[in-house]
Amino acid sequence: MASKKRGEVQLQIQTNLRSPTYEHMRLWRDIYIQGITAWFLQTVINSQSLWEEMLQNKGLTVIDVYQAWCGPCTAMQPLFRKLKNETNEEKILHFVVTHTLSFYHTVDSEEELRYEGPSEACFTCAQDSPNRRRQVHTHIKSTGLKGRAEADNIVTLQSFRDKCEPVFLFSVNGKIIAKIQGANAPLVNKKVITLINEEKKIAAGEMVRPQYPDILLIELEKTRKKPERERYSIAIIKPDAVLKRKAQEIKEKITMAGFVIEAEEKTMFTEKQVRDFYSQIADQPDFEEFLSFMTTGLSNVLIIAQEKEQDQVEENETELKETSEPPTESEVKKWDSLQKYLEQQHISQFCDVEDDEANVTKFTDVFFPDFKIAKGKKLQRTLALLRPDLLEKQDDVLKVIKDEDFEILMERQIVLSEEEAKMLCKEYEKENYFEALIEKMTRSPSLALVLLRENCVQHWKELLGPRTVEKVSEYHAESLCAQFAMGNLPINQLYGSDSMEAAERDIECFFPPENTLALIKPHVTREQRAEILKLIKEEGFELTQMKDMLLTPEQVGKIYFQITKKDFYKDIVEVLSEGQSLVMVLTKWNAIVSWRRLMGPVDPEEAKLLSPDSIRARFGINILKNAVHGSTNHYSATVNSNALFEEDAGEE
């Protein structure tokens, strides 16, 4: 059954793991070998047949429902272990999970059990002083036990597909009697204890089994009001509206009318794209003028969907909010036709609408090639902050962030102002150490991060754990609050935004957007322009304004006002008068410095040595024809932008 080597014990399980049954899962829960005790905390259910067998359990079964792409709720594992140990009710308390096997080990010696095939189990055990006993959490990955996500493979749970929020179902004697959404450890703990106590009293004849209300699963999906197939429209906010800064107003009106902006792309159309997308008006006498208009300025391309009706079931579970004033007629009316609504609002001249399914698909493929993937992922941003005491361990925290599949979009060290510190520490304002906390936050640097991933806000909050070290209980033992408890204040050394709305406010506060003027010079070819614009987007810049224009000497003087008396200034004027320049206002945090770094040194030859991936190194010819220009500071960025775009913005 087992063969021992030095420092290693192999455990053979005599069964076919490629098609495990529910009974196999249960039999493997207790394995004793060479003083090592290993047991499954949770049973794996990854098919409808195993689900049906699981419903034969007597007593209470706690079911963790999750998708393969977002993983099980590991934050709840310590609570389940605690409940299993404290209740000691093997016959009436069961835990079920899917896709991954969770093991806990108690070891008396430093031994290792390795997985080597589909008929073996594996564990990694570690020693711990003083008694060399430690519980270690490991995941088995084997071809035989890898199931797909429960909500994908189990018909009964189809209504939970595409949901990333943790869901816990409670089954008593095969009947689902309760559901908790979210990793709410105190609520799950209370529910389990209550149901276990009820089962004990029922078994002792002290109470009659309650009549639990039915929890709908498959039926839940049938009550949902949603179209069989979602249809989209394309809206194009044209260059004149963007230049006059009407784009935001138009987008707000679209959403107020009951439409949803699913995606947005700012772009300058090529001649080929305009001829292709507007082929139905190509025979009109003013088409060439229209072609020039559409290819010399920035347009906003939007994917528009009709606002979905609220799920009736979700409405019943959501607390209704009372309002002091009745909604206006415009708030009540939901328009079926975006084109008719724009005409009614007298803004249709600024925005074209495409409803034809074939043309919508064509637009989507060109401007939003990853739309379906991105829509399914539902990426979010949140602000994370490491307080001053934690900076000495920031590498450890950053490793956790990477391991949890977060992407760091922006980061900066910052010494907070008193106002900023009080905003981030508001939850501690009634504590007697509040003033000491504010003093520490305003004297030493903190590390602010913008994180990106699916379900970002909720996932980061779950990782953080409680607000203070004092509230760390056994089921928070793996939280970041517990792992990085340090300093002389009993606070969580990390911060995270409370909601998506709070996250956007926090990000704008700590990473305020900045504008800079950028210019692509006439000698750059159309193909090279496209490559430069791609680099700009990849660096996270937003194209706030853009137009193709032949700069006059007066306009060149406004852009280069700081060097007009230099001997080489007349050469710059000559180079910029050779053809059209693409003038842009770029927006992001620290935009001026970021754009100058992306441009590279002024001399392309120097750029090739010092910054070979920079724009000037790749597309510059000489120090005058060095491909791009950018503002040197905030003042010049403001002056340059106003000189070239304020006149357009003022036109009505």
C-alpha positions as CSV (number, residue, x, y, z in Angstrom):
1,M,0.0,0.0,0.0
2,A,2.8,2.5,0.7
3,S,6.5,2.6,0.1
4,K,8.8,4.8,2.2
5,K,11.9,6.6,1.2
6,R,14.0,9.0,3.2
7,G,12.0,12.2,3.8
8,E,9.1,10.8,1.7
9,V,6.0,8.6,2.0
10,Q,4.0,7.6,-1.0
11,L,0.3,6.8,-0.5
12,Q,-1.4,4.6,-3.0
13,I,-5.2,4.8,-3.2
14,Q,-6.7,1.7,-4.8
15,T,-9.3,3.3,-6.9
16,N,-9.7,4.9,-10.3
17,L,-9.4,8.7,-9.8
18,R,-10.3,9.4,-13.4
19,S,-14.0,8.6,-12.6
20,P,-14.4,9.1,-8.8
21,T,-17.8,8.4,-7.2
22,Y,-19.3,10.3,-4.3
23,E,-18.7,7.3,-2.1
24,H,-15.0,7.3,-3.1
25,M,-14.8,10.9,-2.0
26,R,-16.2,10.1,1.4
27,L,-14.0,7.0,1.9
28,W,-10.8,9.0,1.3
29,R,-11.6,11.5,4.0
30,D,-9.9,9.5,6.7
31,I,-6.4,8.1,5.9
32,Y,-3.9,7.1,8.6
33,I,-0.4,6.2,7.7
34,Q,2.9,6.4,9.6
35,G,1.5,8.8,12.2
36,I,0.2,11.2,9.6
37,T,-3.5,12.1,9.6
38,A,-5.0,13.5,6.4
39,W,-8.6,14.3,5.8
40,F,-10.7,16.1,3.2
41,L,-12.3,19.2,4.6
42,Q,-14.7,19.4,1.7
43,T,-16.1,16.9,-0.7
44,V,-15.7,17.6,-4.4
45,I,-18.9,17.7,-6.5
46,N,-18.4,18.3,-10.2
47,S,-21.3,16.6,-12.0
48,Q,-25.0,16.3,-11.8
49,S,-24.8,12.6,-10.7
50,L,-22.5,13.5,-7.8
51,W,-24.9,16.3,-6.9
52,E,-27.8,13.9,-6.7
53,E,-25.8,11.5,-4.5
54,M,-24.8,14.4,-2.2
55,L,-28.4,15.2,-1.6
56,Q,-28.8,11.8,0.1
57,N,-26.7,13.2,3.0
58,K,-28.4,13.2,6.4
59,G,-28.1,16.3,8.4
60,L,-26.6,19.7,7.2
61,T,-24.5,20.1,4.1
62,V,-22.8,23.4,3.4
63,I,-22.2,23.9,-0.3
64,D,-19.7,26.4,-1.8
65,V,-20.8,27.2,-5.4
66,Y,-18.2,28.8,-7.6
67,Q,-17.0,29.2,-11.2
68,A,-13.7,27.6,-12.4
69,W,-12.5,31.0,-13.6
70,C,-12.8,32.8,-10.3
71,G,-12.0,29.9,-7.9
72,P,-13.4,28.7,-4.6
73,C,-13.7,31.0,-1.6
74,T,-10.5,30.2,0.2
75,A,-11.1,32.9,2.8
76,M,-13.9,30.7,4.3
77,Q,-11.7,27.6,4.7
78,P,-10.5,28.5,8.2
79,L,-14.1,29.0,9.3
80,F,-15.2,25.6,7.9
81,R,-12.2,23.9,9.7
82,K,-13.1,25.7,12.9
83,L,-16.8,24.5,12.7
84,K,-15.7,21.0,11.8
85,N,-13.4,20.8,14.8
86,E,-15.7,22.5,17.4
87,T,-19.0,20.9,16.5
88,N,-17.4,17.4,16.0
89,E,-20.6,16.3,14.2
90,E,-19.3,14.1,11.5
91,K,-22.7,12.5,10.9
92,I,-24.8,15.6,10.6
93,L,-22.3,18.3,9.2
94,H,-20.8,18.0,5.7
95,F,-19.0,20.5,3.5
96,V,-19.1,20.4,-0.3
97,V,-16.9,22.3,-2.9
98,T,-15.9,21.8,-6.5
99,H,-13.0,21.7,-8.9
100,T,-10.2,21.6,-6.3
101,L,-9.5,19.2,-3.5
102,S,-8.6,20.9,-0.1
103,F,-6.5,18.9,2.4
104,Y,-5.4,19.7,5.9
105,H,-2.6,17.7,7.6
106,T,-1.5,17.1,11.1
107,V,2.1,15.7,11.2
108,D,4.4,14.4,13.9
109,S,7.5,14.4,11.7
110,E,8.8,16.1,8.7
111,E,7.5,13.9,5.9
112,E,6.3,14.5,2.4
113,L,3.8,12.7,0.3
114,R,4.2,13.3,-3.4
115,Y,1.7,13.0,-6.1
116,E,3.0,10.9,-9.0
117,G,0.0,9.6,-10.9
118,P,-3.8,9.4,-11.3
119,S,-4.0,6.7,-8.5
120,E,-2.1,8.5,-5.8
121,A,-2.8,11.4,-3.5
122,C,-0.3,14.2,-2.6
123,F,0.3,16.4,0.4
124,T,3.1,18.8,1.4
125,C,3.7,18.8,5.1
126,A,5.9,21.1,7.1
127,Q,7.2,21.0,10.7
128,D,6.6,23.7,13.3
129,S,8.3,24.3,16.6
130,P,7.9,23.6,19.5
131,N,5.8,20.5,18.9
132,R,6.5,20.1,15.2
133,R,2.8,20.0,14.5
134,R,1.3,22.2,11.9
135,Q,-1.7,22.3,9.6
136,V,-0.9,23.0,6.0
137,H,-3.4,23.8,3.2
138,T,-2.6,22.3,-0.2
139,H,-4.5,21.7,-3.4
140,I,-4.4,18.5,-5.4
141,K,-4.3,18.9,-9.2
142,S,-4.7,15.6,-11.0
143,T,-6.3,14.6,-14.3
144,G,-8.7,12.4,-12.4
145,L,-10.1,14.9,-10.0
146,K,-10.0,18.1,-11.9
147,G,-13.7,18.7,-12.7
148,R,-15.2,21.7,-14.3
149,A,-16.9,24.4,-12.3
150,E,-20.0,23.2,-10.6
151,A,-22.2,25.9,-12.0
152,D,-21.1,24.9,-15.5
153,N,-21.5,21.1,-15.1
154,I,-24.4,20.7,-12.7
155,V,-27.8,21.4,-14.3
156,T,-29.4,22.3,-10.9
157,L,-26.9,25.2,-10.6
158,Q,-27.1,26.7,-14.0
159,S,-28.6,29.9,-12.6
160,F,-25.3,30.6,-10.9
161,R,-23.3,30.6,-14.1
162,D,-21.2,33.8,-14.9
163,K,-21.4,34.9,-11.3
164,C,-18.1,35.7,-9.5
165,E,-19.6,36.5,-6.1
166,P,-19.3,33.5,-3.6
167,V,-22.6,31.7,-2.9
168,F,-23.2,29.3,-0.1
169,L,-26.2,26.9,-0.1
170,F,-27.4,25.0,3.0
171,S,-29.0,21.6,2.4
172,V,-30.9,19.8,5.2
173,N,-31.6,16.1,4.5
174,G,-31.4,16.8,0.7
175,K,-33.5,20.0,0.6
176,I,-31.9,23.4,-0.1
177,I,-33.3,25.6,2.7
178,A,-31.1,28.7,2.7
179,K,-28.7,30.7,0.6
180,I,-26.0,33.3,1.6
181,Q,-24.3,35.5,-1.1
182,G,-20.8,36.8,-0.4
183,A,-18.1,35.7,1.9
184,N,-19.9,36.8,5.1
185,A,-18.1,34.6,7.6
186,P,-20.1,35.7,10.7
187,L,-23.4,35.1,8.9
188,V,-22.3,31.7,7.6
189,N,-21.0,30.8,11.1
190,K,-24.3,31.8,12.7
191,K,-26.4,29.9,10.2
192,V,-24.4,26.7,10.6
193,I,-24.5,26.8,14.4
194,T,-28.3,27.5,14.3
195,L,-29.0,24.6,11.9
196,I,-26.8,22.2,13.8
197,N,-28.5,23.0,17.1
198,E,-31.9,22.5,15.4
199,E,-30.8,19.1,14.1
200,K,-29.7,18.1,17.6
201,K,-33.0,19.1,19.2
202,I,-35.0,17.3,16.4
203,A,-32.9,14.2,17.0
204,A,-33.6,14.4,20.8
205,G,-37.3,14.9,20.2
206,E,-37.2,18.4,21.7
207,M,-38.6,20.2,18.6
208,V,-40.5,19.5,15.4
209,R,-38.7,20.0,12.1
210,P,-39.5,23.5,10.8
211,Q,-41.2,24.1,7.5
212,Y,-38.5,25.8,5.5
213,P,-39.5,28.0,2.5
214,D,-38.4,26.7,-0.9
215,I,-35.1,28.2,-2.3
216,L,-35.5,28.3,-6.1
217,L,-32.5,27.2,-8.2
218,I,-33.4,26.1,-11.7
219,E,-36.7,28.0,-11.4
220,L,-34.8,31.1,-10.6
221,E,-33.6,31.3,-14.2
222,K,-37.1,30.9,-15.6
223,T,-38.4,34.0,-13.8
224,R,-35.8,36.3,-15.2
225,K,-36.9,38.9,-17.7
226,K,-34.1,39.1,-20.3
227,P,-34.1,38.9,-24.0
228,E,-33.1,35.7,-25.7
229,R,-30.4,37.5,-27.6
230,E,-28.9,40.9,-26.7
231,R,-28.8,43.4,-29.5
232,Y,-26.4,46.3,-29.8
233,S,-26.2,49.5,-31.7
234,I,-23.2,51.6,-32.7
235,A,-23.1,55.4,-32.0
236,I,-20.5,57.6,-33.5
237,I,-20.0,61.0,-31.8
238,K,-18.5,63.0,-34.7
239,P,-15.3,65.2,-34.6
240,D,-17.2,68.5,-34.4
241,A,-19.0,67.4,-31.2
242,V,-15.7,66.2,-29.7
243,L,-13.9,69.5,-30.5
244,K,-16.8,71.5,-29.0
245,R,-16.6,69.2,-25.9
246,K,-20.2,68.0,-26.3
247,A,-19.2,64.3,-26.2
248,Q,-19.8,64.0,-22.4
249,E,-23.1,65.7,-22.6
250,I,-24.3,63.4,-25.4
251,K,-23.2,60.3,-23.5
252,E,-25.1,61.5,-20.4
253,K,-28.2,62.0,-22.4
254,I,-27.9,58.5,-23.9
255,T,-27.7,56.9,-20.5
256,M,-30.6,59.0,-19.1
257,A,-32.8,57.7,-21.9
258,G,-32.4,54.1,-20.7
259,F,-29.5,53.0,-22.8
260,V,-26.2,51.5,-21.6
261,I,-22.8,52.4,-23.0
262,E,-21.1,49.0,-23.0
263,A,-17.8,50.1,-24.5
264,E,-16.1,53.2,-25.9
265,E,-13.2,53.9,-28.2
266,K,-11.8,57.2,-29.2
267,T,-10.3,57.1,-32.7
268,M,-9.5,59.1,-35.9
269,F,-11.1,57.3,-38.8
270,T,-9.0,56.3,-41.8
271,E,-10.2,57.1,-45.3
272,K,-10.8,53.4,-45.9
273,Q,-12.9,53.0,-42.8
274,V,-15.1,56.0,-43.7
275,R,-15.6,54.8,-47.2
276,D,-16.4,51.3,-45.9
277,F,-18.7,52.3,-43.0
278,Y,-20.5,55.1,-44.8
279,S,-20.8,53.4,-48.2
280,Q,-24.5,54.0,-48.3
281,I,-23.9,57.8,-48.8
282,A,-20.9,57.5,-51.0
283,D,-22.8,58.8,-54.0
284,Q,-23.9,62.0,-52.4
285,P,-22.2,65.1,-53.8
286,D,-20.7,66.3,-50.5
287,F,-19.2,62.9,-49.6
288,E,-15.6,63.9,-50.2
289,E,-16.1,66.9,-47.9
290,F,-17.6,64.6,-45.3
291,L,-14.6,62.2,-45.8
292,S,-12.2,65.0,-45.0
293,F,-14.2,66.0,-42.0
294,M,-14.3,62.5,-40.5
295,T,-10.6,61.8,-41.1
296,T,-9.1,65.0,-39.6
297,G,-10.6,64.8,-36.1
298,L,-11.3,62.6,-33.1
299,S,-14.5,60.6,-33.0
300,N,-16.0,58.6,-30.1
301,V,-17.3,55.1,-31.2
302,L,-19.8,53.6,-28.6
303,I,-21.4,50.2,-28.3
304,I,-25.0,50.9,-27.0
305,A,-27.4,48.4,-25.5
306,Q,-30.9,48.8,-24.2
307,E,-31.0,49.0,-20.4
308,K,-32.0,45.6,-19.0
309,E,-35.0,45.2,-16.9
310,Q,-34.3,44.3,-13.3
311,D,-34.5,40.7,-12.4
312,Q,-37.7,40.2,-10.5
313,V,-36.1,37.9,-8.0
314,E,-33.3,40.4,-7.4
315,E,-35.9,43.1,-6.9
316,N,-37.5,41.1,-4.1
317,E,-34.2,40.7,-2.4
318,T,-33.2,44.3,-2.7
319,E,-34.3,46.9,-0.2
320,L,-36.5,49.5,-1.8
321,K,-35.3,53.1,-1.4
322,E,-37.8,55.8,-0.8
323,T,-37.5,59.1,-2.6
324,S,-38.9,62.4,-1.5
325,E,-39.8,63.5,-5.0
326,P,-41.5,61.6,-7.8
327,P,-39.4,60.8,-10.9
328,T,-39.7,63.1,-13.9
329,E,-41.3,62.1,-17.2
330,S,-37.8,61.9,-18.8
331,E,-36.7,59.6,-16.0
332,V,-39.6,57.3,-16.5
333,K,-39.7,57.1,-20.3
334,K,-37.4,54.5,-21.8
335,W,-36.8,55.0,-25.5
336,D,-36.8,52.1,-27.9
337,S,-35.0,54.0,-30.7
338,L,-31.7,55.8,-30.0
339,Q,-32.0,57.6,-33.3
340,K,-35.4,59.0,-32.5
341,Y,-34.3,60.1,-29.1
342,L,-31.3,62.0,-30.5
343,E,-33.5,63.7,-33.0
344,Q,-36.0,64.7,-30.2
345,Q,-33.0,66.1,-28.2
346,H,-31.8,68.0,-31.3
347,I,-28.3,66.4,-31.2
348,S,-28.6,63.9,-34.0
349,Q,-26.4,66.1,-36.2
350,F,-23.5,65.3,-33.8
351,C,-24.0,61.6,-33.5
352,D,-24.6,58.9,-36.1
353,V,-26.4,55.6,-35.1
354,E,-26.0,52.2,-36.8
355,D,-28.6,49.5,-35.9
356,D,-28.0,47.0,-38.8
357,E,-26.7,43.8,-37.2
358,A,-24.2,43.1,-39.9
359,N,-22.7,46.7,-39.8
360,V,-22.7,46.6,-36.0
361,T,-20.7,43.4,-36.1
362,K,-18.3,45.0,-38.6
363,F,-17.7,48.0,-36.3
364,T,-17.3,45.8,-33.3
365,D,-14.7,43.6,-35.0
366,V,-12.6,46.6,-36.0
367,F,-12.8,48.8,-32.9
368,F,-13.7,46.3,-30.2
369,P,-12.1,43.0,-31.1
370,D,-12.1,41.8,-27.5
371,F,-15.6,43.1,-26.6
372,K,-17.2,39.7,-25.8
373,I,-14.2,38.6,-23.7
374,A,-14.0,41.9,-21.8
375,K,-17.8,42.0,-21.2
376,G,-17.7,38.5,-19.7
377,K,-14.8,39.3,-17.4
378,K,-16.3,42.5,-15.9
379,L,-12.9,44.0,-14.9
380,Q,-12.9,46.5,-12.1
381,R,-10.3,48.9,-10.5
382,T,-9.8,49.6,-6.9
383,L,-7.4,51.7,-4.8
384,A,-5.1,49.8,-2.4
385,L,-2.8,51.5,0.1
386,L,0.0,50.2,2.3
387,R,0.4,52.2,5.4
388,P,3.9,53.5,6.5
389,D,4.7,50.7,8.9
390,L,4.2,48.1,6.1
391,L,6.6,49.5,3.5
392,E,9.5,47.5,4.8
393,K,7.5,44.4,3.8
394,Q,6.0,45.8,0.6
395,D,7.7,43.1,-1.6
396,D,5.8,40.4,0.3
397,V,2.5,42.3,-0.2
398,L,3.2,42.8,-3.9
399,K,3.8,39.1,-4.2
400,V,0.4,38.4,-2.7
401,I,-1.1,40.9,-5.1
402,K,0.5,39.2,-8.1
403,D,-0.4,35.7,-6.9
404,E,-4.1,36.8,-6.6
405,D,-4.0,37.8,-10.3
406,F,-4.3,41.6,-9.8
407,E,-2.7,43.8,-12.3
408,I,-1.0,47.0,-10.9
409,L,-2.0,49.9,-13.2
410,M,-0.4,52.7,-11.3
411,E,1.7,53.1,-8.1
412,R,3.3,55.9,-6.2
413,Q,4.8,56.6,-2.8
414,I,3.0,59.5,-1.1
415,V,3.1,61.4,2.2
416,L,-0.6,62.1,2.8
417,S,-1.9,65.5,3.7
418,E,-4.0,65.7,6.9
419,E,-7.2,65.8,4.8
420,E,-6.2,62.7,2.8
421,A,-5.2,60.8,5.9
422,K,-8.5,61.5,7.7
423,M,-10.4,60.4,4.6
424,L,-8.6,57.0,4.5
425,C,-8.7,56.6,8.3
426,K,-12.3,57.7,8.8
427,E,-13.3,54.2,10.2
428,Y,-10.9,54.8,13.1
429,E,-12.0,58.3,14.0
430,K,-13.7,57.3,17.2
431,E,-10.7,55.3,18.5
432,N,-8.4,56.8,21.1
433,Y,-5.4,56.3,18.9
434,F,-6.9,58.2,15.9
435,E,-4.6,61.3,16.3
436,A,-1.5,59.1,16.6
437,L,-2.6,57.3,13.4
438,I,-3.1,60.6,11.5
439,E,0.3,61.9,12.7
440,K,2.0,58.7,11.4
441,M,0.2,58.8,8.1
442,T,1.2,62.4,7.5
443,R,4.9,62.1,8.5
444,S,5.9,58.9,6.6
445,P,5.3,57.7,3.1
446,S,2.6,55.3,2.2
447,L,2.4,53.2,-1.1
448,A,-0.7,53.8,-3.2
449,L,-1.7,51.3,-5.9
450,V,-4.4,51.0,-8.5
451,L,-5.3,47.4,-8.9
452,L,-7.3,45.7,-11.8
453,R,-8.9,42.3,-12.0
454,E,-12.4,40.7,-12.2
455,N,-14.5,41.4,-9.1
456,C,-11.6,43.6,-8.0
457,V,-13.2,45.6,-5.2
458,Q,-14.9,42.7,-3.4
459,H,-11.9,40.4,-3.8
460,W,-9.4,42.9,-2.3
461,K,-11.8,43.6,0.6
462,E,-12.0,39.8,1.3
463,L,-8.2,39.5,1.3
464,L,-7.8,42.4,3.7
465,G,-9.9,41.0,6.5
466,P,-11.2,43.0,9.5
467,R,-10.3,46.6,10.2
468,T,-8.4,45.9,13.3
469,V,-6.0,43.2,14.5
470,E,-8.3,42.7,17.6
471,K,-11.1,41.4,15.4
472,V,-9.0,38.8,13.7
473,S,-10.6,35.5,14.7
474,E,-9.7,32.0,13.5
475,Y,-11.6,32.4,10.2
476,H,-9.6,35.5,9.4
477,A,-6.3,33.9,10.2
478,E,-5.3,33.9,6.5
479,S,-6.3,37.6,5.9
480,L,-3.7,40.2,5.1
481,C,-4.7,42.0,8.3
482,A,-3.4,38.9,10.2
483,Q,-0.4,38.2,8.0
484,F,0.9,41.7,8.2
485,A,0.0,42.8,11.7
486,M,2.8,45.1,12.8
487,G,3.5,48.5,14.4
488,N,2.2,49.8,17.7
489,L,-1.3,50.5,16.5
490,P,-4.0,47.7,16.3
491,I,-5.1,48.6,12.8
492,N,-5.2,46.8,9.4
493,Q,-2.0,48.0,7.7
494,L,-3.7,47.9,4.3
495,Y,-6.6,49.9,2.9
496,G,-9.1,49.1,0.1
497,S,-12.0,51.1,-1.3
498,D,-15.4,50.1,-0.1
499,S,-17.3,50.1,-3.4
500,M,-16.8,50.7,-7.1
501,E,-17.9,54.3,-6.7
502,A,-15.6,54.9,-3.8
503,A,-12.8,53.3,-5.8
504,E,-13.1,55.7,-8.6
505,R,-13.2,58.7,-6.2
506,D,-10.1,57.3,-4.4
507,I,-8.2,56.8,-7.6
508,E,-9.0,60.3,-8.9
509,C,-7.9,61.7,-5.5
510,F,-4.5,59.9,-5.3
511,F,-3.9,59.7,-9.1
512,P,-5.4,62.9,-10.4
513,P,-5.6,63.0,-14.2
514,E,-3.3,65.5,-16.0
515,N,-3.3,66.8,-19.6
516,T,-0.4,67.3,-21.9
517,L,-0.1,68.5,-25.5
518,A,1.3,65.9,-27.9
519,L,2.2,66.5,-31.6
520,I,3.1,64.0,-34.3
521,K,5.1,65.8,-37.0
522,P,4.4,65.9,-40.8
523,H,7.3,63.6,-41.9
524,V,5.7,60.6,-40.0
525,T,3.8,58.3,-42.4
526,R,0.2,57.2,-41.9
527,E,1.4,53.7,-41.0
528,Q,3.9,55.1,-38.4
529,R,1.1,57.3,-37.0
530,A,-1.0,54.2,-36.4
531,E,1.9,52.6,-34.5
532,I,2.5,55.6,-32.4
533,L,-1.3,55.9,-31.5
534,K,-1.2,52.2,-30.5
535,L,1.8,52.9,-28.2
536,I,-0.1,55.8,-26.7
537,K,-3.1,53.6,-25.9
538,E,-1.0,50.8,-24.5
539,E,0.7,53.3,-22.1
540,G,-2.7,54.1,-20.7
541,F,-3.2,57.6,-22.1
542,E,-6.7,58.8,-22.9
543,L,-7.1,60.7,-26.2
544,T,-9.1,63.7,-24.9
545,Q,-8.7,65.8,-28.1
546,M,-7.2,65.2,-31.5
547,K,-7.2,66.8,-34.9
548,D,-5.1,66.8,-38.1
549,M,-4.0,70.3,-39.1
550,L,-1.5,72.3,-41.1
551,L,0.1,74.5,-38.4
552,T,0.5,78.2,-39.2
553,P,3.6,80.1,-38.1
554,E,1.5,81.8,-35.5
555,Q,0.3,78.4,-34.1
556,V,3.9,77.1,-34.1
557,G,4.9,80.2,-32.2
558,K,2.3,79.4,-29.5
559,I,3.5,75.8,-29.2
560,Y,7.2,76.7,-29.1
561,F,6.8,80.1,-27.3
562,Q,9.7,79.3,-25.0
563,I,12.3,79.0,-27.8
564,T,11.1,81.5,-30.4
565,K,14.3,83.5,-30.1
566,K,16.6,80.6,-30.6
567,D,18.6,80.4,-33.8
568,F,17.1,77.1,-34.9
569,Y,13.5,78.2,-34.3
570,K,13.0,79.1,-38.0
571,D,14.0,75.5,-38.9
572,I,11.3,74.1,-36.7
573,V,8.7,76.4,-38.4
574,E,9.9,75.1,-41.8
575,V,9.7,71.5,-40.8
576,L,6.1,71.9,-39.3
577,S,4.9,73.7,-42.4
578,E,5.8,70.8,-44.7
579,G,2.4,69.1,-44.1
580,Q,-0.3,68.1,-41.7
581,S,0.5,67.5,-38.0
582,L,-1.6,65.4,-35.7
583,V,-2.2,67.4,-32.6
584,M,-3.5,65.7,-29.4
585,V,-4.4,66.4,-25.8
586,L,-3.4,63.3,-23.8
587,T,-4.8,62.6,-20.4
588,K,-3.6,60.3,-17.5
589,W,-2.0,60.6,-14.1
590,N,1.5,62.2,-14.4
591,A,0.8,62.6,-18.2
592,I,3.6,65.2,-18.9
593,V,6.4,63.1,-17.5
594,S,4.9,59.8,-18.9
595,W,4.7,61.3,-22.4
596,R,8.2,62.7,-22.4
597,R,9.5,59.3,-21.2
598,L,7.6,57.6,-24.1
599,M,9.0,60.1,-26.6
600,G,12.6,59.6,-25.6
601,P,15.6,62.0,-25.9
602,V,15.3,64.9,-28.4
603,D,18.0,63.6,-30.7
604,P,17.0,60.3,-32.3
605,E,20.6,59.0,-32.4
606,E,20.9,59.6,-28.7
607,A,17.5,58.0,-28.2
608,K,18.6,54.8,-30.0
609,L,21.4,54.5,-27.4
610,L,19.6,55.5,-24.2
611,S,16.0,54.6,-25.0
612,P,15.8,52.2,-28.0
613,D,12.1,51.5,-27.5
614,S,11.1,55.2,-27.4
615,I,9.1,56.8,-30.2
616,R,12.0,59.1,-31.3
617,A,14.4,56.2,-31.5
618,R,12.0,54.2,-33.7
619,F,10.5,56.9,-35.9
620,G,12.8,59.9,-35.7
621,I,15.1,61.0,-38.6
622,N,17.1,63.8,-37.1
623,I,16.9,66.3,-34.3
624,L,14.4,68.4,-36.2
625,K,12.4,65.6,-37.7
626,N,12.3,63.6,-34.5
627,A,8.7,62.4,-35.0
628,V,6.9,63.9,-31.9
629,H,6.8,66.9,-29.6
630,G,5.4,67.3,-26.1
631,S,4.8,70.0,-23.4
632,T,7.6,70.5,-20.9
633,N,5.5,71.4,-17.9
634,H,2.0,72.0,-16.7
635,Y,2.1,75.7,-17.7
636,S,3.2,75.0,-21.3
637,A,0.7,72.1,-21.6
638,T,-2.2,74.5,-20.6
639,V,-1.0,77.3,-22.9
640,N,-0.4,74.9,-25.9
641,S,-3.8,73.1,-25.5
642,N,-5.7,76.4,-25.2
643,A,-3.9,77.8,-28.2
644,L,-5.0,74.9,-30.5
645,F,-8.3,73.7,-29.1
646,E,-10.0,76.6,-27.2
647,E,-11.2,78.2,-30.4
648,D,-12.9,75.0,-31.4
649,A,-14.4,74.5,-28.0
650,G,-15.9,78.0,-28.0
651,E,-17.7,77.5,-31.3
652,E,-21.4,76.7,-30.9
